[in-house]
Amino acid sequence: MILKKLRWKSRKGIRELDILLQKFLQLEYENLTQIHKEIFEELLDLETYDLLNAITGKSSYNIKYEPIIKKLSQLSVLSNDKSS
């Protein structure tokens, strides 16, 4: 999927999540394997709050999403550390 389309799909309507997904696209996406890129694209199809809850550890998710959820969670922690 082209990056422009991914940026659009990354707009979930919750500012913090939108920023996190955009940052992930900017910093991490190009370095992913093709399989992980496909998993990320699949993650973007999840309902907004399901995705947010998975990233924040408030709900379970399909184990195949683990590598991407982990990267998103780490990026979220790093973002919070930098803004402190």
N, C-alpha and C positions, 0 to 999 in steps of 0.2 A: 504494500500500500504506500502511496506517495506521502511524503512528510506533510504536505499542505492538508491533505485529507485527515491525517492523524491529529494534527493540531486542532482541526475543527471537532473531531470526535472526542478530543480531550477536554472539551468545554462541557462540564457536567452541571454547572449552575451553582456550585458552592465555591466561593472564591479561593479558599485555602486549597481545596482539592484541584481546582483549575490551575493554580500556580504550581502546585507540586507536579502535576502531570506535564505541564509545559516545561518545567525545569528538567524533568526526567527525559523528555524528548530531546531537549537541548544538550544535556550532559551525558546521557547513558545510551540512548536508543541506537545510535550508529555503531556502538561497540558490542551490541548483542549478537548472539548467533541467530541464524535465520529462524530456528525453532522458537527461541525466546522472543523474537520480534513478532512472530505469529501469536504467541501466548499473550503478549502485551496487547496486541490488536483485539484479541478475544476478550481480554479484561475490560477493554473500553466499552464492550457491549453489555457489561453488567449494569444493573440498576445503580444509580448514583450512591445511595446509602449502603447498598451491599458492598460496593467497592470501598467506600470510606470506612465502613466497619471492619472490613478485612485488613486494610492498611493499618488501622489503629488497634487491631487485635481484639476488637469487640465481638467478632463473629468468626465462625469457621468458614473455610472455603476449600475448593477442590485443590488437592495437593499439587497438581500440575502447575498451579499459579505461584507456588512457593518462591521460586527464584526471583520473580518479578515483584511480588508483594514484599519480599525481604529488601530488595533494592529500593523500592518506594518508601518503605518504612525507615530505612537508614537515611535516605535523602531527606525525609521529613524531619528526622532528628537532627541532622546536620544543619538544615535550614533554621531550625529553632535555636540551635546553639549559636549560630552566627548573628542572629538578631538580638541576642541577649546583651 
